[in-house]
Amino acid sequence: MSDIDSDSERQTPAPSTQPDPGTPEAADAPFDELLSPLHELHVEAGASFTDFAGWQMPMRYSSDLAEHHAVRTGGGLFDLSHMGEILVVGPEAAQALDYALAGKLSAIVEGQAKYTLLLARDGGILDDLVVYRTGKDRYLVVANASNRELVARELRDRCSIFDCLVEDESDEIALIAMQGPIAEEVLRNVEGFDVPLVDGRGLDGLKYYRAIPADFRGHNVLVARTGYTGEDGFEFYLGPVAAAELWVALLETGGGSGLVPAGLAARDTLRLEAGMPLYGHELDADTFPEQAGLAKVVALSKEGDFVGRAAIEEGPSSDARVLVGLTAEGKRAGRAGYSIVLPDSAHVVGVVTSGALSPTLGVPVALAYVDPDYAAVGTLLHLDVRGTRVPASVVALPFYSRKK
């Protein structure tokens, strides 16, 4: 079913149930036991691991700071094989997704991607997604790892009244991201990686939030110019066994130019600097898109009903907290759960959802939900950092934007 050539189509048995003994993942456990197909490569590289939605994923290989700076100045390679990939295919796939999701997916063209939301009927956010249109009647929905089963279940339920099929293909697809200023240069020089012409210009024609099928040494790969770091880069969707070969090839090609493996810790500080929300922190089932600054993601102009429409049109309460960016004085950063108070009182007006000392900017930054009366850029507030008040100011997002 997949637009990516899963390894199960090239060899028997399928690696999701019994890996080829000659591949790295076979030395540990099959792909469906929540170990990435790249797990042994991470072990060999000295990665430290963390549990993420039941997956053992690399937290870091060297240091969080080194990996963060590598992505900003050179390149970083991320294993994202824990993400969920769900295929929606059929004559009414476009109409089904228009009903199931907040965005107008029927409006994107083949080869285009769109950021969108899966809403609850009461308007809350069940997950944020990226959807690729990979054919006239084919869409690839990418879900957060922690919400994979929920998204698949909701899509099956919501699309059941349409002429289409919903298939969870997560176990057949691995995902690698290469992010940073040298990403395009590295990709151009990988031996055996063939990207067909796009508008006659090859990779030059692959614009942001676009994707194209490619070939890597006989394996089909979906190459997307998307990412979660604020830098230019690519995401590669391909079969689990081929992923290990691509990972090695990318590092062999780009290692001398500054490409390094990077873990989830660096990914978190990178996305925070770029002002990108993380599900479970800035987004959840109790938060309306409008509160999170995502009102434009909801296509109220599309015809017909969609799940959550009535609640979205009614909107959140007038006193519902809204998401803002904060920069603080000194070096003490606010962390998730820290309270935000007024400078001249102990009155709590918000809470930090994500925070860190920005490696790029050298100042503490945070995303936080605050009462709407205190959300204007320039508003002075205090972070309660373990009993110590730290002055902070509301600033426009993102904190960091790359030079183009």
Buried (B, 14 or more C-beta within 10 A) or exposed (E): EBBBBBBBEBEEEBBBEEBBEEBBBBEBBBBBEBBBBBBBBBBEBEBEBBEBBEBBBBBBBBEBBBBBBBBBBBBBBBBBBBBBBBBBBBEBBBBBBBBBBBBBBBEBEEBBBBBBBBBBEEBBBBBBBBBBBBBEBBBBBBBBBBBBEBBBEBBBEBBEEBEBBBBBBBBBBBBBBBBBBBBBBBBEEBEEBEBEEBEEEBBEBBEEBBBBBBBBBEBBBBBBBBBBBBBBBBBBBBBBBBBBBBBEBBBEBBBEBBBBBBBBBBBBBBBBBBBBBBBBBBBBBEBBBBBBBBEEBBBEEBEEEBBBBEBBEEBBEEEBBBBBBBBBEEEBBBBBEBBBBBEEEEEEBBBBBBBBBBBBEEBBBBBBBBBBEBBEEEBEBBBBBEEEEBEBBBBEBBBBEBEE
